[in-house]
Amino acid sequence: MPKIKAAVAHTFGQPLTVQEVNLAAPKANEVEVTLEACAICHSDITYLNGEWGGSLPAVYGHEAAGRISAIGEQVSDISIGDPVVVTLIRSCGSCPSCSSGRPTGCEATYDGDHGPLKMTDGSKLHQAMASGAFAERVVVARSQVVHISEDIPMEVASLIACGVITGVGAVVNTAKFRPGQDAVIIGVGGVGLNAIQGARIAGARRIVAVDILPEKLAVAKEFGATDTVLASGSTPWVDAKVALGRGADAVFVTVGAAAAYTTAPNYLALNGKVIMVGMPATGAVSTYEAGNFAAASQSMVGSKMGDVVIQRDIPWMLDLYKQGRLKLDELISGRWPLTQINEAIADTKTGSAKRNVIIFK
């Protein structure tokens, strides 16, 4: 079995170990991708901290791009050498969710303990989020990759695999946001900035960015926020409503903080909805008065990966990028080699980075 270098998590909350591991050849409907870039998402960090549980040892990483280097015998629509985006969205194509056009809700289960990765002694190595992309190569289902054009830089392509499709998709797919509506985005990290971009592209009248860090609010303006609110005050929703002149039609919670979900309804207009994007730690609880939602015809809607159909939405978003209408280069805060992945993760944890990207050479 071929050996590759990967950043392995052996213990939650501890640094990763860059070491050799085994990677199996692709099966019938799988492809092997030699990676050129993998961005660090806060979901990776949440898993690494043990906040969502999980199986160890494991290889995390799920925002990746590279070139096809091997294909399974049943794969015929993609070729060795093709540039691709690698996502965590693994869809069977035939369950009720996939059949109704919602592959992000695929009902087929995947057991990463029995995926293509093994330790060099043959013992278990978990392929986290069906990707395991903090590694030189990955083997994933054909359904997880999207063929892209040669003129897209690999570090840019990696960003679109999760943070971009999740933020933009939450606006256009989940919220079905319409021109002239008003949006509030709570949390201005990588996903939040892309929700801002999604609202701008969808024709929002006003977009209010809410965050606890003033420097992040300044960046939010660069990505399309019309107004900003510092969340450290006692009633930031009042400031947001002053900026809008009313409540918001949609409030996008892009941070994994239970407290943000508790306060999110305070920003809403009548008939408005909270779009639930960020994922708090397992066991974290938010509270609501259900009667208020019923009386105001308001709702809360979950948004997994922006409810995207990757073969449809990734080409569309990359076309917007090439037109200059979707900022992607500006999302990259730093480029790091795999050997410095722990430093890159530490920098991401500070909250000041938009997206750090691991570059494979």
Secondary structure, DSSP 8 states (H G I E B T S, - for coil): --EEEEEEB-STTS--EEEEEEE----TTEEEEEEEEEE--HHHHHHHTTTT---SSEE---EEEEEEEEE-TT--SS-TT-EEEE-S----S-SHHHHTT-GGG------GGGSSEE-TTS-B-EEGGGT--SBSEEEEEGGGEEE--TTS-HHHHHHIIIIIHHHHHIIIIIS---TT-EEEEE--SHHHHHHHHHHHHTT-SEEEEEES-HHHHHHHHHHT-SEEEETTSS-HHHHHHHHHTS-EEEEEE-S--HHHHHHGGGGEEEEEEEEE-S---TT------HHHHHHHT-EEEE-SGGG--HHHHHHHHHHHHHHTSS--GGGEEEEE-GGGHHHHHHHHHTS--SEEEEE--
